[in-house]
Amino acid sequence: MKQLNIIILLGLLLLLHSCGGCGDDSTPPPPPPNSNDILSISNTQTDEEIGLLVDGNIGSVAVNDSAFVSLDKDVQLGEITGTGEAIIFNNRRAPVLRQNINWKTDNTIIVETMPDEILIPVTVWILHTPYTTNRTNAIDWSLTTSMIWENERMGVAFEDYEIIDATNNPNAANYLNFTCSMRNNLINDIGNKPNRINIYVVETVDGGTSRGQACSIGSDFVAMASQAGSELLSHEIGHNFGLLHTDSRSDFNRTNVMHSASNTRQYFTEGQVFRSHFNPSSALNDTYNARSGKPIRNCGHLQSDSQCPDIGKRIWEDGTFRPN
Ligand SMILES: [Zn+2]
């Protein structure tokens, strides 16, 4: 009898051992299928947010320029289906348009590498005396412009900010009180460097001692009155980049760089940054040819559709104007 008990006990022990992991209810159940699409940036920068505008379908609803922000390289988008595209913004980088994305019904992972910022050379011709004072002003303009571009993720920086003393040019006196009708003669008489924006510093523009003129949209020309505020150059180069005034819109105020009359210009919307790069008339394309082979979108100022984000589209707040 005692032997039988030992045999039963040994048998039970053998059964327990042969059981392996069975009955171990501390193992969590397998996770549900993960239906999260991801846009992954391969070259993120520490502490610099990635901003996205995404087109596709969420559920059965088509979404246009749905905004996402992420500090992580993997931007979590939730479940997006259908076909669409994404516009990607990042500091000190040119924005990217990723077209023809097929958002599959399971996980879609889109990997993108951001290009460097675009470096543009400019030449500043100083016609108005005193040269040294006006040279200092012109340098201030460049510093403020650079700061605004960096803060607003314009993805553009000055490669070379050449300043030429033209105060001794005998023709300079003819252009000190500048209006746009003088533009072509000024270029011929003072000088002009090709394939770059040329900036001319005069005494008055349109009769004002602190005004500026690009004379046309998408040009490579700027006239600046020597007493202009330091933020005005970013406005005039905004015209060179194809941007129009925003005064008529209730979702803009004087803090936007493209307000026509302001000394508090500091913000660009993502709709403006997009147009600056993708519009064919932008100096980045037609003066600098800096985006050869990249997509072009001829977005009208007030165009707002699947091809063009609204001019008032914001991923990040601009003062009192919230992301939208
Ligand atoms: Zn203007």
Residues whose N, C-alpha, C, O or C-beta is under 5 A from the ligand:
A	BS01	ZN	S260
